[in-house]
Amino acid sequence: MSASALFNLEAVFEVEDYLFAYRDDLTDERSDAEVASLVKLLELDSPMKILDLACGFGRHTNRLAALGHSVTGVDYMPGFLRLAREKATELGVQVDYRQGDMRQINFPEVFDRVLLLFTSFGYFKDDENELVIKNMVSALKPGGYLMLDIQNRDVVLKDLPPADVIEKNGDLLVNRFSFDVLTGRFHNRRIVIRDGIRKDKPFSIRLYNATEVSDLLHGAGLVEYKLLGEDDQPLSAYSRRIVVIAKKPIRV
């Protein structure tokens, strides 16, 4: 069990069950398009030092390294890091992969860009989520940019179904959804049934709207930022995602 008592991170992000849930969506074409967007939005025109938090199996990390950037990937799950390193070797790229907790990273002003993508923010308590943002800012050089990619609470809740089911070759993934209006946390009482074995994997994530995101950024000392929706479009009342691009102030 992780330091967070909210749910069991190791169980929820166990590699094979996670890939069972998401592998079909995370195609090479999608990853290529997302990295192309990163290059444009973060102005990655020349080699830079990049930190990819919650890097998973390295689908962005390795591609950024292949473009000539010096990339460090941090993830809590050793299984994901193993896959990321294997893919890096296959591609012939060098990436500094590290096992770690984003609440405890210590990279004082090392990086030009810091990334936290694919709804990897919000799994902890509110004060710990705030600490993650502050750690990201601390890791940036003055004038560097961070990017945060999360769901937009206001839109997600408009059409939240009670449940959904994914079936693949007789195996099942059952998601049962609810939302706590007092805590702002989205709950998923997930069940995975693979090879006849049932595993319960409940988890929750703090969802934020644009106003709360702005408050988080200001609390971390970030005053120069922009909020986008999906597909690099301006944020609107209908955007399902909030993409943050924020600049660390340059000391005078």
N, C-alpha and C positions, 0 to 999 in steps of 0.2 A: 504494500500500500504506500502511496506517495505521502509527502508531507501534508497534502491537502486532504481533509476529512470529508469533503463534499461527495466524492465518489471514488471508485477504484480506477485510477488512470491506467494501470497496467492491464486490467481486464478489458476496459473499453477499447484501448488502442493495441490490443494483441494483433500482431501483424496479419496473420492469415484471415482472421474474421474481419478485420478492417478492409483488407483488399477484396474479400468476398462482397462487402457492401459497396465499395467505391471503384473497384478496378475498371469496370466497364465504362465509367464516366471519365476516367483520367487517361484519355487517349494521348498518343504522341502528338496528334494534330492539335488537341486542346492545349497541351503543355507548350508546344512551339508558339502558338498564338499568344499565350499568356506571357511568355518571355519576350516576345516581340513588343508587347504592350509595356512591359517593365522597362525595356530599353528606351522606348519613346518617352514615357511619363517621367522616368528618373534620369533622363539625359545621360545614359550610359554610353557616351560616344568615345571615351578613352578608357584605358584600363583603370579599374578602381578596386578598392578593398570593400568587400560586401559581406555582411553578416546576414545569414538566412536562419531565423529562429523557427523552431518547429518545422525543420526542413523535411521531415518524413523520409521517404526513400529517394530524395534528391532530384525530383523531376525538374524543379527550377534550378537548383544549386548546380547540378552538373552541366546544364545548358549554359548557365552564366559563365562557368569556368571555361567551357569550350569557346566562348566569345573572347577570352583573354583576360577575364577579371580574376583577381585573387579572392577566393570565396571561402568563408568559414561557415559550415553548417552545424547547427546545434539541435539535437532532439533528445527527448527524455527516454525514448524507446530504443534499446540496443538492436532489436530486430530490424527496425527501419534503417538504422545506420549501417547494418550489415548489407542490406540491399543497396543502399546508396553507394557504399564503397565498391561493391561488385560492379555496379553500373559505371562508376567513374573509371575503374580499371578497364572495363570493356571499351569505353569511349577514349581512353588514353588521356584523361584529364587529371589534374592535381587539385584536390579539395581537402581542406583541413576539417575533417568530420570529428565532432566531439559529443560525447554523451553528457547531458546536463539539463538543469532546470532553469527555465527562463527567469524565474524569480531570484535566482542566485548568480546570474552571470556577472562577470567583472572584467569588462574590456574598456578601460578608461580612454575615451577619445581615440579609438583605434580605426574606426571604419568611416568610409565616405557615404555608405548607404546601409541601412538596416531594414530588413523585411520581416513581416509577420503576416503570412498569407493564408488563404483557404480556411477562414473561420477558425483560426487557431488561438484567438484571443477571447477571454471571458470565462474560462473554465474554473477559475479560482474565486476566492472571496473578493469582495469589492476592493478592499485595501491592497490585496495582493495583485489584482488586475492593475491598479494604479501604479504599484511598484514595477510591474512589467514595463509599462510605458516609460517610467523614469529610468529604468535600466537601459532601454533602447536609446533614450536621449543621451545617457551617460556614455554609451558605446560609440556615439557619433562624434566625429571631428566637428568643430565649429563650422557652420555653413553646410554641413552634410544633411541628407534627407532620410527620413524614415517613411516607410509605407506600411499601412495597416489595411487589411481587407476583411470586412466582417459583414454579417447580415444586418439589414435595416429592420429594426424591431417594428416600427410603425407599419411597414408593408407586410412583413411575415405574418403578423397577427391578424391581418385582414382576411386571409383565406387559409388559416391553419386547420388542416384536417384533424380529426381525432386519431387517425392511425393510417399507416400504409404497410403494404406487404410486398416483399420482393421474393420471387421464387426462381431458383436456378438449379436445374438438374435434380429436383427433388429436395433441395435444401431450402431453408426459409430464413428470411430476416423480417422480423415484425417490429415496427416502430409504433409506439403508443405515445401521443403527444399531449402535453398540457403546459399551461403557463401560469406562473405565480405573479399576480399583479402587485403584490406587496414587495417582493424581492427583485422583480424584473428578470427572473430566471425561467428559461425554457427547459422543460423536463422531458426526457425521452426514456420510457421504460422499455428498453430494447431487449428483444429475445432473439438469439441466434440458434437455429437448429441445423446442424451439419453432421452428416453421417449418423443420424439418429440420436445425436447427443444435444441436449438442450443446455444453453448457457444464458443466464440472465445478466444483462450488462446495462443497468440503469445509469444515466448520467444527466448532468444539467449544465447549462451554459448561460451566462449573463448576457442578455441582449441589450443593445444600446440604440437609441435614436440619435439623430444628428445633433440635437441640442446637448445631449449627454456626452457625445464624443467631443464636442467643442469644449465642454467643461473639463474633460480629461486632459485634453491638450493644453489648455491654459494652466491647469494644475501642475503640469510637467514643465512649464515655462516656455511653451511653444505658442507663439502668437502669429507666425507667418505660415499659413497652411491653406490647402484647398480640399474640398470634399467632392468626390465624384460618385456617380452610380456605376453600374456595370457597363462593359464595353466602352470604357473611356468617355462616357457621356456625362454631362452635367448632372449633379444630384437633383432628383425631383421627388415629388410626393409619391411617385410610382416606382422608384428605384428599389429593387430587392436587396441591393448591396450598397454598402458605404465603403468607398476606397479613400483612405486618408493619405495625402502627401504633405508632410510637414518638414519645415526647415529649422535646423538648430541655429539659434542666434550666433552671430559672429561677435566675439568679445571685442570691445573697443579699448 
